[in-house]
């Protein structure tokens, strides 16, 4: 399963995800005018696709609620957490062991998407 997220400032989102969470860009597509419309990034073997929302879609920063989140396996999660925190990510849930057997944390990106990063702790 591959999440597809909308970003109004797609170039800024690509840079932020690389700098803050360590994602690597692997695909970029622009329209005929040169506007970036689609990109793909990887963290290890996990892929996230993203695009410009256009006039009919809105990202979470325009809502009073979150409609979902992305959960990414990051091993070792403690190292990933420190990187994100040092880079200034808005940590919405501190790193901790969960009753369901994962150690994880949550962070919000500049356009309001909620990201969880974790690994099995059992």
N, CA, C and O of each residue as an XYZ file, in Angstrom:
488
protein
N       0.849     -1.161      0.000
C       0.000      0.000      0.000
C       0.899      1.230      0.000
O       1.886      1.285      0.734
N       0.559      2.200     -0.814
C       1.356      3.417     -0.912
C       0.469      4.631     -0.668
O      -0.484      4.852     -1.415
N       0.760      5.419      0.358
C      -0.046      6.626      0.581
C       0.234      7.675     -0.486
O       1.337      7.746     -1.027
N      -0.777      8.488     -0.781
C      -0.643      9.617     -1.702
C      -1.141     10.847     -0.954
O      -2.312     10.924     -0.581
N      -0.246     11.809     -0.737
C      -0.559     13.005      0.038
C      -0.509     14.238     -0.851
O       0.282     14.307     -1.791
N      -1.359     15.208     -0.545
C      -1.382     16.459     -1.301
C      -0.636     17.549     -0.539
O      -0.788     17.702      0.673
N       0.176     18.303     -1.283
C       0.930     19.424     -0.730
C       0.760     20.633     -1.637
O       0.984     20.544     -2.844
N       0.366     21.757     -1.063
C       0.231     22.984     -1.846
C       1.582     23.494     -2.317
O       1.694     24.022     -3.424
N       2.606     23.343     -1.494
C       3.973     23.718     -1.880
C       4.784     22.431     -1.955
O       5.521     22.085     -1.032
N       4.632     21.742     -3.060
C       5.253     20.436     -3.229
C       6.780     20.485     -3.158
O       7.366     19.628     -2.496
N       7.460     21.443     -3.805
C       8.920     21.499     -3.675
C       9.377     21.681     -2.220
O      10.352     21.063     -1.794
N       8.678     22.521     -1.468
C       9.039     22.728     -0.064
C       8.804     21.458      0.745
O       9.598     21.130      1.626
N       7.718     20.741      0.453
C       7.427     19.496      1.162
C       8.501     18.454      0.904
O       8.929     17.758      1.825
N       8.938     18.343     -0.344
C      10.003     17.391     -0.685
C      11.258     17.701      0.121
O      11.871     16.804      0.700
N      11.632     18.958      0.154
C      12.835     19.350      0.893
C      12.680     19.086      2.383
O      13.604     18.585      3.023
N      11.513     19.422      2.942
C      11.268     19.234      4.371
C      11.297     17.760      4.735
O      11.909     17.388      5.737
N      10.646     16.908      3.943
C      10.627     15.473      4.227
C      12.031     14.872      4.137
O      12.362     13.958      4.893
N      12.845     15.372      3.231
C      14.231     14.901      3.128
C      15.043     15.359      4.332
O      15.726     14.557      4.970
N      14.968     16.636      4.638
C      15.770     17.191      5.735
C      15.338     16.681      7.103
O      16.181     16.407      7.958
N      14.036     16.553      7.317
C      13.506     16.242      8.640
C      13.385     14.756      8.908
O      13.753     14.291      9.987
N      12.875     14.004      7.946
C      12.613     12.582      8.152
C      13.557     11.666      7.389
O      13.494     10.449      7.562
N      14.430     12.216      6.550
C      15.403     11.391      5.841
C      14.886     10.698      4.593
O      15.529      9.772      4.100
N      13.732     11.123      4.063
C      13.234     10.555      2.814
C      14.160     10.943      1.664
O      14.796     11.997      1.696
N      14.230     10.081      0.647
C      15.010     10.367     -0.552
C      14.068     10.457     -1.745
O      13.224      9.586     -1.951
N      14.224     11.520     -2.526
C      13.392     11.707     -3.706
C      13.781     10.696     -4.782
O      14.967     10.482     -5.036
N      12.777     10.073     -5.417
C      13.074      9.108     -6.476
C      12.297      9.387     -7.758
O      12.558      8.742     -8.774
N      11.365     10.312     -7.747
C      10.591     10.633     -8.953
C      10.041     12.041     -8.832
O       9.653     12.479     -7.749
N      10.011     12.753     -9.966
C       9.455     14.109    -10.009
C       8.850     14.321    -11.393
O       9.503     14.065    -12.404
N       7.586     14.794    -11.440
C       6.924     15.047    -12.726
C       6.278     16.426    -12.712
O       5.624     16.815    -11.745
N       6.474     17.146    -13.794
C       5.910     18.488    -13.933
C       4.935     18.521    -15.094
O       4.968     17.659    -15.972
N       4.056     19.536    -15.093
C       3.137     19.695    -16.219
C       3.835     20.456    -17.343
O       5.034     20.722    -17.259
N       3.095     20.808    -18.393
C       3.680     21.485    -19.556
C       4.233     22.864    -19.239
O       5.074     23.382    -19.973
N       3.763     23.466    -18.140
C       4.250     24.797    -17.761
C       5.461     24.725    -16.833
O       6.056     25.750    -16.501
N       5.819     23.520    -16.420
C       6.943     23.353    -15.507
C       6.540     23.242    -14.047
O       7.397     23.058    -13.182
N       5.238     23.353    -13.756
C       4.770     23.245    -12.371
C       4.887     21.792    -11.906
O       4.427     20.869    -12.578
N       5.501     21.617    -10.766
C       5.641     20.283    -10.189
C       4.269     19.769     -9.777
O       3.565     20.416     -9.002
N       3.888     18.602    -10.298
C       2.561     18.050    -10.051
C       2.593     16.756     -9.244
O       1.623     16.437     -8.557
N       3.687     16.009     -9.315
C       3.766     14.691     -8.684
C       5.218     14.418     -8.302
O       6.145     14.801     -9.015
N       5.396     13.748     -7.162
C       6.727     13.318     -6.735
C       6.586     12.035     -5.937
O       5.516     11.719     -5.415
N       7.674     11.310     -5.854
C       7.733     10.100     -5.054
C       9.003     10.131     -4.227
O      10.058     10.557     -4.698
N       8.886      9.669     -2.974
C      10.029      9.630     -2.070
C      10.044      8.291     -1.359
O       9.008      7.646     -1.191
N      11.238      7.882     -0.944
C      11.414      6.611     -0.248
C      12.132      6.820      1.074
O      12.979      7.702      1.221
N      11.764      5.981      2.026
C      12.519      5.815      3.266
C      12.759      4.319      3.352
O      11.846      3.557      3.671
N      13.978      3.897      3.072
C      14.254      2.476      2.950
C      13.486      1.919      1.773
O      13.600      2.434      0.660
N      12.699      0.869      1.999
C      11.915      0.284      0.909
C      10.461      0.760      0.915
O       9.624      0.188      0.217
N      10.154      1.793      1.690
C       8.790      2.316      1.794
C       8.639      3.557      0.921
O       9.512      4.425      0.906
N       7.537      3.633      0.202
C       7.300      4.691     -0.765
C       6.130      5.566     -0.336
O       5.134      5.071      0.190
N       6.260      6.870     -0.564
C       5.144      7.795     -0.418
C       5.065      8.594     -1.720
O       6.076      9.069     -2.237
N       3.845      8.732     -2.237
C       3.619      9.563     -3.415
C       2.959     10.846     -2.942
O       2.245     10.864     -1.940
N       3.211     11.918     -3.681
C       2.631     13.196     -3.303
C       2.384     14.036     -4.539
O       3.034     13.863     -5.570
N       1.444     14.938     -4.418
C       1.125     15.790     -5.549
C       0.534     17.107     -5.115
O       0.196     17.312     -3.949
N       0.419     18.001     -6.090
C      -0.226     19.285     -5.871
C      -1.722     19.042     -5.798
O      -2.252     18.311     -6.634
N      -2.431     19.625     -4.830
C      -3.835     19.272     -4.628
C      -4.792     19.793     -5.690
O      -5.880     19.239     -5.848
N      -4.428     20.827     -6.415
C      -5.360     21.380     -7.394
C      -6.533     22.047     -6.699
O      -6.581     22.081     -5.469
N      -7.471     22.574     -7.456
C      -8.569     23.330     -6.850
C      -9.628     22.479     -6.150
O     -10.431     23.014     -5.386
N      -9.646     21.180     -6.391
C     -10.709     20.340     -5.833
C     -10.322     19.577     -4.575
O     -11.166     18.900     -3.988
N      -9.078     19.666     -4.151
C      -8.607     18.912     -2.997
C      -7.981     19.862     -1.998
O      -7.505     20.939     -2.355
N      -7.987     19.449     -0.741
C      -7.396     20.269      0.311
C      -6.580     19.381      1.227
O      -6.953     18.242      1.508
N      -5.469     19.915      1.685
C      -4.678     19.158      2.642
C      -5.165     19.460      4.058
O      -5.990     20.355      4.240
N      -4.675     18.738      5.057
C      -5.210     18.859      6.426
C      -5.092     20.237      7.076
O      -5.839     20.529      8.010
N      -4.178     21.093      6.612
C      -4.047     22.391      7.278
C      -5.286     23.265      7.082
O      -5.429     24.283      7.759
N      -6.183     22.888      6.170
C      -7.407     23.640      5.929
C      -8.616     23.034      6.642
O      -9.751     23.444      6.397
N      -8.383     22.085      7.499
C      -9.467     21.415      8.215
C      -9.275     21.607      9.718
O      -8.178     21.930     10.176
N     -10.336     21.410     10.469
C     -10.255     21.478     11.924
C     -10.022     20.101     12.535
O     -10.072     19.945     13.755
N      -9.772     19.118     11.705
C      -9.572     17.758     12.185
C      -8.591     17.041     11.265
O      -8.334     17.486     10.146
N      -8.060     15.958     11.735
C      -7.189     15.121     10.907
C      -8.031     14.005     10.316
O      -8.882     13.431     10.996
N      -7.796     13.706      9.068
C      -8.578     12.663      8.416
C      -7.828     11.347      8.326
O      -8.389     10.360      7.851
N      -6.603     11.302      8.757
C      -5.822     10.073      8.711
C      -4.377     10.368      9.048
O      -4.020     11.491      9.404
N      -3.554      9.347      8.931
C      -2.135      9.513      9.195
C      -1.362      8.503      8.346
O      -1.945      7.615      7.725
N      -0.063      8.657      8.335
C       0.818      7.723      7.649
C       1.685      7.078      8.726
O       2.247      7.774      9.571
N       1.796      5.749      8.699
C       2.640      5.027      9.653
C       3.805      4.433      8.872
O       3.607      3.670      7.927
N       5.018      4.789      9.276
C       6.230      4.369      8.579
C       7.109      3.586      9.544
O       7.343      4.024     10.671
N       7.594      2.433      9.107
C       8.555      1.679      9.917
C       9.911      2.365      9.788
O      10.431      2.523      8.683
N      10.473      2.765     10.907
C      11.775      3.433     10.956
C      12.630      2.709     11.985
O      12.381      2.798     13.188
N      13.621      2.004     11.510
C      14.450      1.182     12.392
C      15.904      1.603     12.250
O      16.496      1.427     11.185
N      16.482      2.150     13.295
C      16.001      2.280     14.670
C      15.189      3.564     14.861
O      15.610      4.646     14.452
N      14.044      3.426     15.476
C      13.135      4.550     15.632
C      13.700      5.617     16.572
O      13.393      6.797     16.404
N      14.510      5.237     17.545
C      15.084      6.233     18.460
C      15.979      7.213     17.705
O      15.961      8.413     17.979
N      16.760      6.701     16.758
C      17.637      7.548     15.946
C      16.792      8.455     15.050
O      17.089      9.641     14.903
N      15.746      7.898     14.457
C      14.867      8.684     13.584
C      14.184      9.799     14.368
O      14.084     10.929     13.890
N      13.720      9.481     15.565
C      13.079     10.474     16.430
C      14.028     11.638     16.727
O      13.636     12.800     16.627
N      15.253     11.333     17.085
C      16.231     12.387     17.399
C      16.501     13.262     16.184
O      16.630     14.480     16.316
N      16.590     12.657     14.999
C      16.808     13.427     13.768
C      15.653     14.398     13.550
O      15.874     15.587     13.318
N      14.416     13.891     13.625
C      13.243     14.732     13.393
C      13.155     15.854     14.425
O      12.864     17.000     14.080
N      13.401     15.531     15.663
C      13.330     16.523     16.742
C      14.401     17.600     16.554
O      14.120     18.789     16.708
N      15.610     17.190     16.226
C      16.710     18.125     15.990
C      16.416     19.033     14.798
O      16.791     20.206     14.800
N      15.745     18.490     13.781
C      15.407     19.265     12.582
C      14.232     20.204     12.817
O      13.890     20.987     11.930
N      13.612     20.147     13.978
C      12.534     21.065     14.315
C      11.136     20.572     14.002
O      10.203     21.372     13.941
N      10.966     19.266     13.801
C       9.630     18.731     13.544
C       8.711     18.998     14.733
O       9.149     18.978     15.884
N       7.441     19.245     14.447
C       6.450     19.404     15.503
C       6.064     18.003     15.991
O       5.276     17.307     15.350
N       6.628     17.606     17.127
C       6.357     16.287     17.693
C       4.993     16.349     18.379
O       4.794     17.130     19.309
N       4.061     15.526     17.918
C       2.710     15.535     18.488
C       2.496     14.398     19.475
O       1.543     14.421     20.254
N       3.370     13.412     19.448
C       3.372     12.335     20.445
C       4.824     11.936     20.657
O       5.513     11.547     19.714
N       5.276     12.033     21.873
C       6.657     11.682     22.188
C       6.908     10.196     21.942
O       5.974      9.393     21.939
N       8.143      9.847     21.741
C       8.563      8.470     21.516
C       8.265      7.631     22.757
O       8.662      7.983     23.868
N       7.554      6.508     22.552
C       7.250      5.642     23.691
C       6.875      4.248     23.204
O       6.525      4.044     22.042
N       6.957      3.302     24.125
C       6.532      1.925     23.854
C       5.017      1.863     23.994
O       4.448      2.393     24.948
N       4.366      1.208     23.028
C       2.918      1.096     23.012
C       2.484     -0.297     23.476
O       3.240     -1.259     23.345
N       1.289     -0.401     24.009
C       0.753     -1.677     24.489
C       0.603     -2.700     23.370
O       0.611     -3.904     23.629
N       0.468     -2.236     22.127
C       0.279     -3.146     20.994
C       1.594     -3.644     20.392
O       1.592     -4.272     19.334
N       2.724     -3.365     21.067
C       3.990     -3.961     20.658
C       4.849     -3.143     19.718
O       5.756     -3.693     19.093
N       4.599     -1.853     19.595
C       5.452     -0.980     18.790
C       6.015      0.128     19.661
O       5.406      0.520     20.656
N       7.159      0.620     19.288
C       7.749      1.822     19.873
C       7.640      2.878     18.782
O       8.169      2.684     17.687
N       6.960      4.001     19.060
C       6.769      4.985     18.009
C       6.627      6.399     18.549
O       6.548      6.633     19.755
N       6.600      7.325     17.608
C       6.316      8.731     17.909
C       5.522      9.294     16.738
O       5.438      8.671     15.680
N       4.943     10.467     16.931
C       4.185     11.126     15.867
C       4.680     12.552     15.698
O       5.114     13.201     16.651
N       4.604     13.022     14.456
C       4.996     14.397     14.127
C       4.087     14.912     13.021
O       3.609     14.146     12.184
N       3.860     16.208     13.030
C       3.045     16.855     12.015
C       3.964     17.604     11.059
O       4.910     18.261     11.494
N       3.691     17.510      9.760
C       4.512     18.257      8.802
C       3.934     19.661      8.615
O       2.845     19.938      9.119
N       4.631     20.553      7.906
C       4.178     21.942      7.790
C       2.802     22.121      7.149
O       2.183     23.168      7.335
N       2.300     21.128      6.397
C       0.978     21.266      5.789
C      -0.090     20.454      6.518
O      -1.198     20.283      6.008
N       0.242     19.949      7.717
C      -0.752     19.335      8.573
C      -0.901     17.828      8.490
O      -1.748     17.265      9.183
N      -0.103     17.150      7.662
C      -0.178     15.690      7.615
C       0.456     15.115      8.884
O       1.499     15.586      9.337
N      -0.178     14.110      9.439
C       0.321     13.463     10.645
C       1.103     12.205     10.259
O       0.593     11.331      9.558
N       2.324     12.134     10.723
C       3.230     11.022     10.444
C       3.553     10.292     11.734
O       3.917     10.917     12.730
N       3.422      8.971     11.722
C       3.907      8.125     12.814
C       5.121      7.368     12.298
O       5.122      6.880     11.168
N       6.142      7.273     13.118
C       7.319      6.477     12.817
C       7.531      5.514     13.964
O       7.526      5.924     15.124
N       7.716      4.245     13.661
C       7.865      3.273     14.723
C       8.525      1.989     14.247
O       8.867      1.820     13.077
N       8.684      1.109     15.200
C       9.214     -0.222     14.924
C       8.663     -1.163     15.965
O       8.321     -0.741     17.069
N       8.570     -2.466     15.617
C       8.124     -3.432     16.611
C       9.065     -3.430     17.819
O      10.285     -3.381     17.659
N       8.499     -3.484     19.017
C       9.329     -3.487     20.224
C       9.372     -4.857     20.891
O      10.039     -5.035     21.910
N       8.679     -5.798     20.332
C       8.671     -7.161     20.903
C       9.483     -8.091     20.052
O       9.597     -9.276     20.367
